[in-house]
Amino acid sequence: MHINSFLRKNIGIMLSITDTSTKTIELLNSVDSSGLNVVLVDPDISKTEVESCTITEISRKYDKMYKKLILTKGQTAVFYGSVIRQLFSNTPEISVTNFDYLSGLYSKYSRAVLSKETELIVFSGFNNLFELRVAIISFRQNFPDLPIASLFSFENEEAILEEAVAYFEITEALNVDYPGLILHRAPSRDLYEMLNEYNLPRGLSLSALIDFDDTENKITECVEKLVNANTRLIGFTPDRVNTGKKILPLRDRNLDAQTKKELSFSVTGRTSTVFIGENHPFVIIGERINPTNRRKLVNAIEGKDLEFILKEAKTQLESGADCLDLNFGVPGLDQSEIMADSIVTIQNNFPNPLFIDSTDISTIDNGLKVYQGKGIVNSINGKEEIYEKILPIVKKFGASVVILAIDKTLPGTTPERVKIVEKMVRICEEYGIGKNRIVIDPAVLSVATNPDAPSYVLETIKIVKEEFQLPLIVGLSNVSFGLPNRKLLNRTFLIMAMQAGLDGAILNPLDKDIHDYIAAASVFVGRDKNFKNYIKKFRKIEIDFDF
């Protein structure tokens, strides 16, 4: 039975080995072969060997292990996987150059180690998301259909509680079948609650490696709780195999297959996750890293002044932005280098998600190579020459995408906008980009040039919500272009759009009053359950009974 078919209804047990010594063979023989589902074959291959050895030489080392193990077990029903270990003692610097280098290294490694018996690839021991992303992307390019499990090693449980949701969102977007954790200590109740709260609505099939000592009862309790959170693959290191054997009966529970449920739309930064949709708070995306009518920023982009750009990011985030939009579109300038360098600089200082605002292919490619998280490209439209180049990159990097409701000409009426949305959602799905990775921008145009344009946008928001169930954002300041007192127009239109179902907006977070408008509107449109955020924001203001 194929490993994926087995894990739909059963708990898989895996064991990691690094050699075929007599002791290892005896260890394998001590495990009931009918209970052992995955053997992680991990020969001791160093970075130097990977760099210097040919594919044939590395493959020969693996083949020796495969053949010896298959002969020892007397069957080919044991599933073999490859554990990709840290190849660097120090964390590699995040750069386009290092991405390309590591990608080549992992591509070579993957072609060398995978044999025809391999049914599962397991990435284990990583503690750096940049390197994990490179490894998964490289393997997926070479082997798009093989199931993947990832076992990430967080520094401690506090880090798991703060960062695991971002990790799960990233790995899900990269089509990892069994995202999981290495547990270096028995989980607390908080960790179990986090896994249940996050995963039960999603139905992801998780994995876990038990790497701590405790009593048999405690280990069994741990496994039971992990299974309750839909963990399907439980791993043990060789020194804990006896404990693993004792819980093998758990695999016979004949679990009902859980299909993956509809996932919420999310973007992640280095460690934080922002969900965008009707059941989540309104999302503020900072607009100020955009050179339009900003001479100082143009100078900073041309001079590659990362300190200025970081200061701009800091100001917006401290003013209440949840995410930042990065646009470096200076005419005649190659944006690709400044985009990558700015992403690295901002993410080294802040955990928030970033929108890569460009239609330039090299800029998007470089930006996503260094991006730490589940990125998003802003935007594609109905022009074939645009989406045919951008969507393969979005797919490769597990990113999300903003669909701007524009075709070869600017949209006019609501039906024209909806038609573009329908077309582009279908095309995205043809490229393997599901609805949980799509957000719609209904294309806000200035009311000064077309008084009916805002009404068309509001109608489009309602229809997209009803017919496509997709999240929507807008570039808010477009609506007031060319008119006086733009802040008043922006705020007024924003409240109307929120009432129609808008989920977020690219706006100026330095407008202090707009945060109050959003907080108040969120109460009335059902985005602030029990007035929690509103009261938190205004709790120092006395209740006014006489107004």
Secondary structure as UniProt FT lines:
FT   HELIX           3..7
FT   TURN            8..9
FT   STRAND          12..17
FT   HELIX           22..30
FT   TURN            33..35
FT   STRAND          38..41
FT   HELIX           47..52
FT   HELIX           55..73
FT   STRAND          79..84
FT   HELIX           96..113
FT   TURN            116..117
FT   STRAND          118..126
FT   HELIX           129..142
FT   TURN            144..145
FT   STRAND          148..152
FT   HELIX           157..173
FT   TURN            174..175
FT   STRAND          178..183
FT   HELIX           189..199
FT   TURN            200..202
FT   STRAND          206..210
FT   HELIX           216..228
FT   TURN            229..230
FT   STRAND          231..236
FT   HELIX           238..240
FT   HELIX           241..246
FT   HELIX           248..253
FT   STRAND          266..268
FT   STRAND          273..275
FT   TURN            278..279
FT   STRAND          283..289
FT   TURN            292..293
FT   HELIX           295..302
FT   TURN            303..304
FT   HELIX           306..318
FT   TURN            319..320
FT   STRAND          323..326
FT   TURN            331..332
FT   HELIX           336..347
FT   TURN            348..349
FT   STRAND          354..356
FT   HELIX           361..370
FT   STRAND          376..380
FT   HELIX           384..396
FT   TURN            397..398
FT   STRAND          400..404
FT   HELIX           414..430
FT   TURN            431..432
FT   HELIX           435..437
FT   STRAND          438..441
FT   TURN            447..449
FT   TURN            451..452
FT   HELIX           453..468
FT   STRAND          472..475
FT   HELIX           476..480
FT   TURN            481..482
FT   HELIX           486..500
FT   STRAND          504..507
FT   TURN            509..510
FT   HELIX           512..524
FT   TURN            525..526
FT   HELIX           529..531
FT   HELIX           532..538
FT   TURN            539..540
//
